[in-house]
């Protein structure tokens, strides 16, 4: 999950340490609308005090520019890959699948490991987030938020199935989801609620069955790697070591950034 920050000094430090900046979120799926924020993920060189800290947080920092309706999510390059491979951030997986990533120096640098991302951890992460959204669905108050949440649930399930069955042709754009959003957007009130209830009941059972009968059994049969195959893990560390000695990294590395947002979360936790 993201830690929301408002400290402009910390934001400026993170921005000055950013090596790569790429779009993420609804624009990648063709699901953005006039009310959508523009979302970016910024990959930073970790500061020296961060690299030497005991704190190895899975959380990423989010700064909202309200006036421009832009959200920035900051993550250092090491945490980016850890959260991606561990299934803690499905957003990071989607960034790796984006055209911005594939066409960037960052993407070309790490292109050798992307074929290995058909993993149990990533697939189960999508199923877990979809199930979590089902659990909290009825907390959404407006029709727009309900539609957004329902599409998020279906997208998570759809992506999990794509990764499992057809990873080589994985696409962030799902025409069925775009059409579903258009159909749902024409509904309001009780009519929308009834449709949402029907979809949620169906998804809940399908997700459970897919995880237990398909994904878990594939892991048991060793048809899936849990995390990332060992050779790919070694290769990833080699690339990161090379990157850490490049001017691109060294010229962006700050000596110190304020780690207090992480300390506060360690004490108080983040709640969904």
N, C-alpha and C positions, 0 to 999 in steps of 0.2 A: 504494500500500500504506500501511498504518497504522503509525505509530511508536508503540510501547507506552511509556507513561510511568507512573511510580509516585510522582512528586513531588507531594505533596498541596498544597504552596504554589502550584505551577504550575496544578494542577487548579482550585484556588479562584479564581485569577486568570482562567482561561479561563471558568469558570462565571459569574463576575461580569461578563464581557464578552459573554455570550451574549444575542443578540437574539431568536432563535427556537430552539425545541427540539421535535423531532418524532421519533416512533417510526420505526424502520427494521428491516430484517432479516426473519426468518422469520414474525413476526406479520403482516406485510403480505401474505404469500403464503398465509396459512392453514396454514402448515407447522410452527408452533411446537408443542412438547410440554412435558411437565412438567420435562424436563431442560434446556430451552432457556433461554438468558439473555434478558433484556429489553434491547434495543438502542435507543439514541437517538443522533440526530445533532444536534449543537448548532452553530448558525450564529453566529459571533462577529463583532463589530466588531474589525478588526485593530488591535493596539496601534500607537502612533506609531513606536516603534523598529522594529516589524515592517514597517510601511509604508515606512520609509526604509532598510531593509536591502537589501544586495545579494542576499540569499537569497530566491529565489522557488521554494520547494519544491512539488512535486506531492503530497507526503505529508501525511496528516492525522494528528492526535494522538488516540490511544485510551487511555482510562483505565478500568480494570476495578475496579468495586466488588464485590469477592469476596463480602462478607458478604450483599449483597442480590441477587447474581447479575445485576448491571446493568453494561452496557458503554456508555460515552459516547465518541462520536467527535466531536472538535472540529475545525472548519474555518472559517476566516474567509470572509466572504461572497464575496470576489473569487476565492479559491482554489476555493470551492464550484462556481462557474460555470465556471472554467477547467478543472477536473478533469472536470466533467460534459461539457462540449463537446469536450474533447480525448480523451475515452474512457478517462481514467485512473481514474475511479471510477464504475462502473455503479451503485453504491449511490446516488449523487447523482441519477442519472436516475430511479431507483425512488422516491426521496423526492418528486421533482417530480410523479410520477404518483399519489402517495398522497392519500387524502382529507384527512389532516392538513394537507398542503401546500395543497391546493385551497381548503380552508375557512379558511385562516389569512390574516392581513394580509400575510405574506410571499408567499404564493401569489398572492393577488389583485394584489399589486404587480408580479409578474413573469409574470402569466398571458398577456400578449401574445406572449411568446417561445416558450411551450411548443408551439404548433402546428408550429414549425420544427425540432423535435428528431428528426425522421425523417432522420437523417444517416448517412453512411457510417462516420464515426468511432465513433459509438455502436453501430451494428450490429456492426461488426468487433470492437469491444471485447468484446462479449458472446461472440462466436465465439472470440476469442483466449483469454478466461478459461476458457471451456469446454474448449478444447484443452489449456490449461495444466493444468487439473484432471485431464484424462485422462492426461496425462504422469506426474503425481505420484500417481495414484489408489492404487496398490498400496503406498504408504507408510502408508496408513491401517491401524491395527492392529485396531480393534474393529469388530464388525458395525454398531453404531450409526453410527460415523464413515464407514464405507463407504457405508451407505445415504444418509447426509447428503450425502456428496460426489457420489454418483451423481445424486441429485435436483438438486444444484447444477449439475451438467453439463447435465442435461436442461432445467432451467429457463433456463439461459443460452441454449441453442439455441432453445428455445421463444420466449423474449422477442425474440431477434434476428429470428425469422420474423414474429412479431406486428408488430414495428416496421416491417419491410419491407413486409409485405402488407396490414396492417390497422391502421395506427397510430391512426386516428381512434377505434377501438374498443379500444385497448390496455387490458388488465386485468392487474393484479398477481396476481389469483387465477386459477389454472389447475386446474380440477377433475380433469383427468387426472393432474396431478402429485400431488394429494392422494390419489387412489386408488392411484397407483403407490407412494407411500410406505407406505400401509396394506398393500398386497400384499407389498412387500419386507420390511416389519417382521415378517411371519410366517415369514420364512426365516432360517436360521442356517448358519454353518460353510461346508462345501464346496458345499452347495446354493446358498447366497447368492453365493458366489464364482463359481460357474458362470454364474449369471444376470447378475451384474455384468460378467463377461468378455464375454458375448454382447452386452449393451447397449453396452459401451464400444467394441467393434469396429464395431458398427453406427453409433453416434454419430460416431466418428472419421471414417469415410468420408463420412457425410452432411454433416457440418460442412464438410469440405474441398470437397466438390462444391458445396454451397450458396454458399460464399464465392467460389469460382473462377468458377462458371458462372452465378450469379445476381447476387450483390452486386457483384462486380468489374465485370461487364459493364454493370450498371445505372449504375455510376459513369462508365465509359467513354462511355456514351451520354448522360451528364449528366441521368439520371433521378433521381439523388441528389446532394445537396450534400455536400461532404466534411466541412465543419465546421459552418457555420451561414450562411445567406444573409446578404449584406452588410447589407441593411436591418435585419435582426434583430440583427446585431452592433451596429450603431449604436444601435438602440433599447435594447439591454441596457446599453450604456455610459451612455446618458441616464438610465435608471432608477437605475443604481448611483450616478451623480453626485448625483441627487436624494436618494437614501437617505443618502449620506455627509454631507449637510447637515441631516438631520432630527435632532431631539432623541433619537429612538430610537437612532440611531447614536452621536451625540456623547456622550450620557450613559452609554453602555456602553463607550466607548473608554478603554482603559488607556494610560498613558504608556509603560509598559515591561512586557514579559514576557520570560522567559528563553528565548532561541532556541537554547540549547545542544543540545537533542534534534535539531534540524535540522543543526547543524554536525557533530554526531557521525555522522549518516547520510551527509552529504556526504563524510566521510572514509572511512567503513567500509561504506557501502551497506547496503541491506536485502536479505535473502535470503528467498525464498519457502520 
